[in-house]
Amino acid sequence: MLINEIRRYREFQEKHSTHYRNKMEAAFKEKTDVSENSFDSDLNILPPPRRSVVSRHNLNRQRESTYRYATVLKVAVAVLFICSILRLVAYQRIEETNELPSRAILLWNSQMPARSPQNRWWTYSECGCVITTERNYSNRAFDAIVFNGDKKYTLDNLQTVQRQPRFIAVFAASRPLNRIAAPLKLTTVPLYNLTMTYRQDSDIIWTQYYFAIKYSRHRELNFSAPIENFLEIMPSLEATELRNKLNKKDRLAFHIINEVNENSKEQSNYLEEMRKHTTLDAYEDCDLSNGCDMYKFLLIFESTACPDYIPPQFYVALNNYVVPVIIGSINLGKLVPEGIYILGSQFASPRDLAEYLNGLEGYSEQYNNFFWWHLKYQLMPNNLPYCDLCRVLRGAQGLQISQRYHSDVGNEFRQWWTDYQCPPVSY
């Protein structure tokens, strides 16, 4: 009996153990299948690993920037290397063959231009000329000799200088001709066959500055009429820049102290009368360092009324965005654009002029109209004045001018000089 009970208990236990084990295995298998199916479904839903659009763009930009900078650096190095080689080859060729620019000009009594190193073969080479003050330069004959009337000179030893058979003798002057020594007194032999002065009837017009149409470098002599409210049609960036320059002005007028001469007393009297009615300051010069660009007007006293002559202070004013006020009987005529300056001769007295300037101080648009020329023109510095002479020497005009030396050039220059008169100045 006991043995049978034990056997039945073991069978029952074994049966239930097997059932439980099978149940557990089935449950584990079911759970495993679900997990695997879920993981597979997740893999099907999720995209493969990749960079975001932003990170990929940044990486590409970094790669392109690095490549671009490297390329630019390589090109710059290559250009510098090529320029160095070309310059070295040209220099060696010059040294070996002693080759010089095709035309040579001697400055008889002037210093070398500021931008032209002394005694270098490439001086003014960009114009096709060599300029020098050495009278035996490179043992070659000169095509032209420039005599500067602004400084005293003599013709001593001129015959010892090598010259081309038909060389050009240039009479040059930038100062008013009534202030320089008469060149006709230096020689009775016909000499000058080319003029290079501020006069409009000169062969070459020589001024410190000149007007040119915007984005051009050629001298302009025909100007259009003034344009009112020009800032409205000027490109916005240029108009804003010009407005900012003009709006910052907080002082009325000043004048530059001139050298004492026979007209100093009249100038002093004029200024004294104006100061009774307005505020005037005085400076020895005008540049950005002394803040003269903060003024609206510059009073210019010119002691000569020579036709075609423009006082240097006129350009000083324009360069600093200041309106020139010319005191005297000088008439600029068609030398500069109209409506960009004020003539004191148009006012009956210094008081009237002072009141007019005071009145403009409160009307910005009317004052701004003095700068209309910025819309169409630009003021160009004449840094290389002898380039015009070089072009004459290298062109057909040079041959025509050189032939004057063998004709009645003496009478021609004498007439050019004597017919020009500078009337007296009145304030």
Secondary structure, DSSP 8 states (H G I E B T S, - for coil): -HHHHHHHHHHHHHHHHHHHHHHHHHHHHHHHHHHHHHHHHHHHHS------HHHHHHHHHHHHHHHHHHHHHHHHHHHHHHHHHHHHHHHHHHHHH----SEEEEESS----TTS-TT-TTTTGGGTEEEES-TTGGG--EEEEEEETTS----TTGGGS-EEEEEEEEEEE-S-GGGS--GGGT-SS----EEEESSTTSSEE--SEEEEETT--SB--------TTGGGTS-HHHHHHHHHHHHT--EEEEEE-----TTHHHHHHHHHHHHTTS-EEEES--SGGGTGGGEEEEEEE-S---TT---HHHHHHHHTT-EEEEESS---TTSS-TTSSEEGGGSSSHHHHHHHHHHHTT-HHHHHGGGGGGGTEEEEE-S-THHHHHHHHHSHHHHHHHGGGGTTHHHHHHHHHHT--------
